[in-house]
Amino acid sequence: MKHNRILLTGAAGSLGTALRPYLGQLAEHVRLTDIKPLTDHETHEEFVAADLTDLDLFIELARDCDAVIHLSGIPVEDSWSRLLPANITGVYNLYEAVRANGRARVIYASTNHVMGFYPRTQRLQVSVPFRPDTLYAATKCFGESLASLYHDKFGIETLSIRIGSFRAAPEDRRMLATWVSAADTFALIERALAVPSLGNSAVYGVSANAESWWDNGEAAFLGWAPRDSAEQWREELFAREPVQDPCDRAVIYQGGSYVGFPHPDDKEAAVVAEIEEGR
């Protein structure tokens, strides 16, 4: 059964752009919002340009919505002054907007980097404690914690998707374990909106790759079975990339290059260049 209206934040980003063609299958009306302009929306879509640090505007955007898919925010390491409004205030306003309207189910775009400082030799359940690898990842830990609070205190249901490497194809050896396709991501959102009870749950957003560090057994109630796999690119990536140093922290830890990023508020040009290269 289709929903009446879904709100998609961050609609102009890479993930939002990839998911938009699918969302008409879930709802009669899809309300899009982003701080960037969008002019190519379809007949079932409406677009409202918005800065989601404006709580009153967010409340109005969430009105009459059955679900909010929250992709808005900075999706990489950045300065604290930029992360704070986008990833902290923005997600607080998300839950206040949903609470004010009293009905929407939330799909929250978290990140695999909330677990970045676990070694690759350890296979992780969803419920293990956070070990974020960056300030960016710490903001996503905050978002997941806020989802827990608003579920326990106010009954708002959330699925936090710890998104792996969302690309058209894996780009390096690490992504052989972390890659997730657009089709598998949409199928996960579809299940999250279809199950009778979602509660407050988290899931690793990763395709059915032959190599995997994450166990979604605790989210089996969703009935999600990813179909795509990064394996078809293994031979190409191994031929293209040099042999990896097993003592490199980026190889030891699941967060890859993120574990080696310096503090983003150190202003030296070399620091900025290193973060940009790691992206």
N, C-alpha and C positions, 0 to 999 in steps of 0.2 A: 504494500500500500504506500502510495506517495504521500510525503508530507506536504503541507501547504506552503511553508516558506522556510528557507535556510539562509542564514547569514554567513558569508565567507569573508573574513578579514584577511588582509594581505593579498588581495586578489590579483595584484599586478606583479607579484613576485614569481619566481620560477616554479615553485610548487603550486601556487594558486593558479597560474596560467596553465599548467599541465592538468590540473584537476577540473578546471571549469567545464570542459566538454562532457565530463561524466555526470555532473551534478544535476542536470535536467532529468536524469533517471530517478533521482531521489525526491525531488520536490517540484511542485507546479511553478513556484517562484523562487528565484535565487537572488538574494540581495548581496551585492558586491560592495566592498569598501576598501580603500587604500588611500594613503596620503598622496600617491601618484595618480595622475588622471588615467582614465580608461575610456576609450571611445568606441570600442568594437563589440559592445555587449549585444547578446542575442535577445529575441523577443521575450523569452521567459526570464531575462535578467534585468535588474535595475542597478544602477551604480550611484553611490554617494561618496564623494571625496570627503575624507575625514581624518583628523588627527585624533587617535584614540586616547590621548591624554586628556581629552575633553569628556568628562564623565557624563554630563547631560546629553551630549550628542550620542555617546555610546548607548545610553539608555534608550534613546529614540530609535537608533539603528536596530537594537535587539527586540523592539516591540513587535508582537505578533509572529515571532520566529519560533519554530519548533526545535531548532538546533542552531548552535553557533560553531562553525569550524574556524578555530582561531590560529591563523598562520602569521598574523602580523607580528612584527618585531625584527630586531637585528639578528640574523641567522649565523653570525660568525663572531670571533673575538673582536672586541672593539674597546674604546675608552669607556671608563665608568660613567662619564658625563653623558655619553650617548646611550649606553645600555640602560641606565636608570629610568628615563622616561619611557623608552620603547618596550623594555622587557620586564620592568618591575611595575611602574605606574600603569602601563597598558594592560597587564594581566590582572592587576587589582581592579581596574575599571571594568574589565570583562566580567568578573564575577559579581561586581556590584550591579552591573547592567542586567545580568541574568537574574540576580536576586530581586531587583526592582520589578522585573516583568514576570517572574514567578513560574516559568515553564520550560525554558530551553534546556536541552541536553548539550553538553560541551564536548567538542573534540579539540584537545589542546596539543599543539605541535611542540613537543619536547625534543630532546636530542639524545643520541647514544653517548654524547660526551658527558652526560651526568655520571657515567660509569668509566670515564676515560682513564683513570689511574688504576684500574684492575689489570693484572697481567693477561696476556692473550691465552695463556695456558689454563686459565680459570673460566669454566663455563658458568654463566650467570643466570640465576633465576631473576624474575622481575622484582622480588621482594628484598634483595640484598641492599645494604645501605649505599647511599650515594658516595661516589668518589669523583667529583667533578675535576676536569683538567684545565679549566679556564674560568675567568670571570663570566664569560658568556654562558658556560655550562652551569655555573652557580646560579645565574638568573633563572635557568630552566628548573633547577632544583626548587627554587622559590615558587615557581609556577605550579609544580606538582604538589608542593606542600600546601599551597593555597587551595588547590583542588580538594585535598584531603579535608582541610578545615571547613570549606563551604559545603562539602558533602555531609560531614558529621554534624555540623551546626544547623545547616539550612536545607539539607536534602537534595542539593544540586548534584546531578550525576555527570561524571567526566570520564572520558578515556584519554589518558595521556599517551601519545604515540612517541616513543623514543626513536625518532627517525634516524635510519642509518645513512647511507650515502645515496641520496636521491639524484640520479643522473640518468641520461638516456642510455649510457653504458658505463661499466666500471672503468676508472681511469688509472688505477694503479693496483698493486698487489693487495694492499689492505682492503680495497673495495671488493675483492673476491669474497670476503666474509661479510661485508657491511652493506653491499649494494641492495637497493630496493627500487622496483619499477613503479611507474605511475599506475599501471593496472592493478598491481597488488596493493598499493596504497589506497586506491579507490575501493577495492573489495573490502579492505579493513574498515574504512569509514562506513561503508554500507552495512557491514555486520554490527558495528557499534551503534548505529541508529535503528537496527532491526530487533536486537535482543530485547526481551521484555524488561529485564532489569540489568542496568549497567553498573550501578553503585559508583565507587571511585576506583578505577582500575588503570593499570598501565600495561603497555605491550611494547616489545621491540619491533619497530617497523623495518623489517628486513625480508627480502625475498627468500625463496627456497634454495639457498646457495649450498653447495656441497661442503664448503667450509663455513663454520659458524661458531661464534663465541657465546651465543645467547639462547636461552631456553624459555619459550613462551608457554610452557605447560600450565602455568598458573592462570593464563588467559585463555585456556582451551574452551571455556564456556562461550566465547565469542563465535566459535565455529568457523574461524578464519583459516583458510588453507592457501597460502601463497603458491603461485604456479610458476613464476618466472625464476630464472637462475643465472648467476654470473658465470657459471662454469664454462660456457661457450667461449669466453674471452680469456681463459686461463693461459693457454699456450701463447697467445699473442702478447699478453702482459709480461709473462716470464721471459720471453724473447726480447722485449723492448726495455725492460728494467734490469739494472745490474743486480748481482747477488747482494742480498741485504746483510748488514752486519748484525749478528744476533745480540751484540752488546749495546746497540743503539736503543736509547729509551723509546724512540718512535716505533721500534720493532717490538720491544718488550711489552709495551702497554697498549691497551685497546684504543686509546685516543689518538694514536699515531702522532703526527707532527704537532698536534695541539698540546701535548704534554711538555714540549720543549719551548713553547712560546714564552717570551719574557713578559713582564707586567706591561700591559698596553699603555699605561699612563707614563712610562719612561719615555721621554720625548726624543731620545737620540734617533737620528735618521736610520741607523742600522737596525734598531729595534722595530721601527715601522716597516722597513723593508722585509725583515724576517717574518713578521706577521702576514704581510701581504703575500709573500711567496708561499707560505703555508696554506693559505686559503685555496 
